[in-house]
Amino acid sequence: MRRDYQKAYQLRLKGKSYGEIKKALGIPKSTLSSWFKNLELPKGAQKLLEEKGRVARAQLMEFNRRRTKAIQVENQKITQQALSEIHSLSKYELLLIGAALYWGEGWKSERSNKGSVEISNSDPYFIALFARFLKEVLVVPEEKLKVSILVHSNINAKLAIAFWNKVTGIPRERFGVVYQTSRASKGKRPRNSLPYGTLRMRVHNRQKFFQIKGWIDGLKYQSDFK
């Protein structure tokens, strides 16, 4: 052990890193760190180790940059491949998707909503797809669809109405605006937090509500859970 220490000591004084010493002598870095934690190196050795550290950090940064780029390229390829697997939806597929969306986000209490179809979301693509489900599958006339925007005081209501009008195609005069203030935020929210609020869509139709409920039950029966 004494001989190993002396060899390691001489290498350290020459500006060798723990990794280089470990490779040359087979001594663990933890042992080297314990041996030389209080060792004062000559200025030449210090500068050499600093330069090696700088080079190592630069190499690591370059490695991480290339790895990040490779991952981004791979993620994009996977996304594009998956995108190509989605074709135009049939009415039946839209039925399943609409039922699943309502299962996850819709108001399902029979007692409190008196059998109305009601759903809220801030994602315009979600809303646009569900609106298509209401129109093409449930055949809900546009005039029967009630829409309101839930906004906070920092949101421009006119801009929010214009945005959701573009998403849904529903005339601007049909939109209602409901202002909400979160107790937790004390009325203060970042301007980029839900910039157009949350859209709530409601159809007062008991039959449509239970029709969706039946479709959801049908999806439940497809699971292995009994």
C-alpha positions as CSV (number, residue, x, y, z in Angstrom):
1,M,0.0,0.0,0.0
2,R,2.9,2.4,0.9
3,R,4.4,1.7,-2.6
4,D,1.1,2.5,-4.3
5,Y,0.8,5.7,-2.3
6,Q,4.2,6.9,-3.3
7,K,3.5,6.1,-7.0
8,A,0.2,7.9,-6.8
9,Y,1.8,10.8,-5.0
10,Q,4.4,11.3,-7.6
11,L,1.8,11.2,-10.4
12,R,-0.4,13.7,-8.5
13,L,2.5,16.1,-8.2
14,K,3.0,15.9,-11.9
15,G,-0.6,17.1,-12.5
16,K,-2.3,13.8,-13.1
17,S,-6.0,13.6,-12.5
18,Y,-7.6,11.0,-10.2
19,G,-9.0,9.4,-13.3
20,E,-5.5,9.1,-14.9
21,I,-4.0,7.8,-11.7
22,K,-6.8,5.2,-11.3
23,K,-6.2,4.0,-14.9
24,A,-2.5,3.7,-14.4
25,L,-2.4,2.1,-10.9
26,G,-5.9,0.7,-10.4
27,I,-6.5,2.7,-7.2
28,P,-10.1,3.9,-6.6
29,K,-10.8,7.6,-6.9
30,S,-12.3,7.5,-3.4
31,T,-9.0,6.3,-2.0
32,L,-7.0,8.9,-4.0
33,S,-9.4,11.7,-2.8
34,S,-8.8,10.6,0.8
35,W,-5.0,10.5,0.4
36,F,-4.6,13.9,-1.3
37,K,-7.5,16.0,0.0
38,N,-5.1,18.3,1.9
39,L,-2.2,18.0,-0.6
40,E,-0.9,21.4,-1.9
41,L,0.1,21.0,-5.5
42,P,2.8,23.0,-7.3
43,K,1.5,25.8,-9.4
44,G,2.4,24.0,-12.5
45,A,0.5,20.9,-11.5
46,Q,-2.5,23.1,-10.5
47,K,-2.6,24.8,-13.9
48,L,-2.3,21.5,-15.7
49,L,-5.2,20.1,-13.7
50,E,-7.3,23.3,-14.3
51,E,-6.7,23.0,-18.0
52,K,-7.6,19.3,-18.0
53,G,-10.8,20.2,-16.1
54,R,-11.6,23.0,-18.6
55,V,-11.1,20.6,-21.5
56,A,-13.2,17.9,-19.8
57,R,-16.1,20.3,-19.1
58,A,-16.0,21.5,-22.7
59,Q,-16.1,17.9,-24.0
60,L,-18.9,17.1,-21.6
61,M,-20.9,20.1,-22.8
62,E,-20.3,19.2,-26.4
63,F,-21.4,15.6,-25.7
64,N,-24.5,16.8,-24.0
65,R,-25.3,19.2,-26.9
66,R,-25.0,16.4,-29.5
67,R,-27.0,14.0,-27.4
68,T,-29.7,16.6,-26.9
69,K,-29.8,17.2,-30.6
70,A,-29.9,13.5,-31.4
71,I,-32.8,13.1,-28.9
72,Q,-34.7,16.0,-30.4
73,V,-34.3,14.5,-33.9
74,E,-35.4,11.1,-32.8
75,N,-38.4,12.6,-30.9
76,Q,-39.4,14.5,-34.1
77,K,-39.2,11.3,-36.2
78,I,-41.3,9.4,-33.7
79,T,-43.9,12.2,-33.6
80,Q,-44.1,12.4,-37.4
81,Q,-44.4,8.6,-37.7
82,A,-47.2,8.6,-35.1
83,L,-48.9,11.5,-36.9
84,S,-48.9,9.6,-40.2
85,E,-50.8,6.8,-38.5
86,I,-53.8,9.0,-37.8
87,H,-56.2,9.1,-40.7
88,S,-59.5,10.9,-41.2
89,L,-61.9,10.0,-38.5
90,S,-65.0,8.0,-39.3
91,K,-68.2,8.9,-37.6
92,Y,-67.8,5.8,-35.3
93,E,-64.3,6.8,-34.4
94,L,-65.4,10.3,-33.6
95,L,-68.2,8.8,-31.4
96,L,-65.6,6.9,-29.4
97,I,-63.3,9.8,-29.1
98,G,-66.0,12.2,-28.1
99,A,-67.3,9.8,-25.5
100,A,-63.8,9.3,-24.1
101,L,-63.2,13.1,-24.0
102,Y,-66.5,13.5,-22.0
103,W,-65.6,10.6,-19.8
104,G,-62.4,12.4,-18.8
105,E,-63.5,16.0,-18.8
106,G,-67.3,16.2,-18.9
107,W,-69.8,16.9,-16.2
108,K,-71.3,13.5,-15.3
109,S,-73.4,14.1,-12.2
110,E,-77.0,13.2,-13.1
111,R,-78.4,15.1,-10.1
112,S,-76.6,18.5,-10.1
113,N,-76.6,19.2,-13.9
114,K,-80.1,17.8,-14.5
115,G,-79.0,15.8,-17.4
116,S,-77.2,18.4,-19.4
117,V,-74.1,17.8,-21.5
118,E,-71.5,20.1,-20.1
119,I,-67.7,20.3,-20.6
120,S,-65.0,22.8,-19.9
121,N,-61.4,23.0,-21.3
122,S,-58.7,25.6,-22.2
123,D,-57.2,23.6,-25.0
124,P,-58.6,24.9,-28.3
125,Y,-57.9,21.6,-30.2
126,F,-59.8,19.7,-27.5
127,I,-62.8,22.1,-27.8
128,A,-62.7,22.1,-31.6
129,L,-62.8,18.3,-31.7
130,F,-65.5,18.0,-29.1
131,A,-67.6,20.7,-30.9
132,R,-67.3,18.5,-34.0
133,F,-68.5,15.5,-32.0
134,L,-71.5,17.5,-30.8
135,K,-72.3,18.5,-34.4
136,E,-71.6,15.4,-36.4
137,V,-72.4,12.6,-33.9
138,L,-75.0,14.1,-31.5
139,V,-76.4,16.3,-34.3
140,V,-76.8,19.2,-31.9
141,P,-78.0,22.4,-33.6
142,E,-75.7,25.3,-33.1
143,E,-78.4,27.5,-31.6
144,K,-78.9,24.9,-28.8
145,L,-75.3,25.1,-27.7
146,K,-74.6,27.5,-24.8
147,V,-71.0,28.8,-24.6
148,S,-69.3,30.9,-21.9
149,I,-65.7,31.8,-21.3
150,L,-64.3,31.6,-17.8
151,V,-61.7,34.3,-17.4
152,H,-59.6,36.1,-14.8
153,S,-59.4,39.8,-14.4
154,N,-56.1,40.0,-16.3
155,I,-57.6,38.6,-19.5
156,N,-59.0,40.8,-22.3
157,A,-62.6,39.5,-22.8
158,K,-62.9,40.8,-26.3
159,L,-59.7,39.0,-27.4
160,A,-60.9,35.8,-25.7
161,I,-64.3,35.9,-27.5
162,A,-62.5,36.5,-30.8
163,F,-60.2,33.5,-30.1
164,W,-63.0,31.1,-29.2
165,N,-65.1,32.3,-32.1
166,K,-62.3,31.3,-34.4
167,V,-62.0,27.9,-32.7
168,T,-65.7,27.0,-32.7
169,G,-67.2,29.1,-35.5
170,I,-69.9,30.1,-33.0
171,P,-71.0,33.8,-33.5
172,R,-69.4,36.2,-31.1
173,E,-72.7,37.6,-29.8
174,R,-73.5,34.1,-28.5
175,F,-70.6,34.1,-26.0
176,G,-71.0,34.9,-22.4
177,V,-68.1,35.9,-20.1
178,V,-67.8,34.8,-16.5
179,Y,-65.1,36.5,-14.4
180,Q,-63.4,34.4,-11.8
181,T,-60.9,35.2,-9.1
182,S,-58.8,32.5,-7.4
183,R,-58.4,32.9,-3.7
184,A,-55.1,31.2,-3.8
185,S,-53.7,33.7,-6.3
186,K,-55.3,36.7,-4.6
187,G,-56.4,38.0,-7.9
188,K,-53.0,38.0,-9.4
189,R,-52.1,35.7,-12.3
190,P,-49.3,35.7,-14.9
191,R,-50.6,37.1,-18.2
192,N,-49.5,34.0,-20.0
193,S,-51.6,31.8,-17.7
194,L,-54.7,30.7,-19.8
195,P,-54.4,33.8,-22.0
196,Y,-57.9,33.2,-23.5
197,G,-59.6,31.6,-20.4
198,T,-61.5,28.4,-20.3
199,L,-64.4,27.6,-22.6
200,R,-67.5,26.0,-21.2
201,M,-69.9,24.3,-23.5
202,R,-73.4,23.2,-22.4
203,V,-76.3,21.5,-24.1
204,H,-79.5,21.3,-22.2
205,N,-80.7,17.9,-23.4
206,R,-81.3,15.0,-21.1
207,Q,-81.5,12.4,-23.9
208,K,-78.1,13.4,-25.3
209,F,-76.6,13.2,-21.8
210,F,-77.7,9.7,-21.2
211,Q,-76.7,8.7,-24.7
212,I,-73.1,9.8,-23.9
213,K,-73.4,8.0,-20.6
214,G,-74.3,4.8,-22.4
215,W,-71.3,5.1,-24.7
216,I,-69.0,5.7,-21.7
217,D,-70.5,2.5,-20.1
218,G,-69.7,0.7,-23.3
219,L,-66.1,1.8,-23.1
220,K,-65.9,0.7,-19.5
221,Y,-67.0,-2.8,-20.5
222,Q,-64.0,-2.9,-22.9
223,S,-61.6,-2.8,-19.9
224,D,-60.3,-5.8,-18.0
225,F,-61.5,-4.3,-14.7
226,K,-64.6,-6.1,-13.4
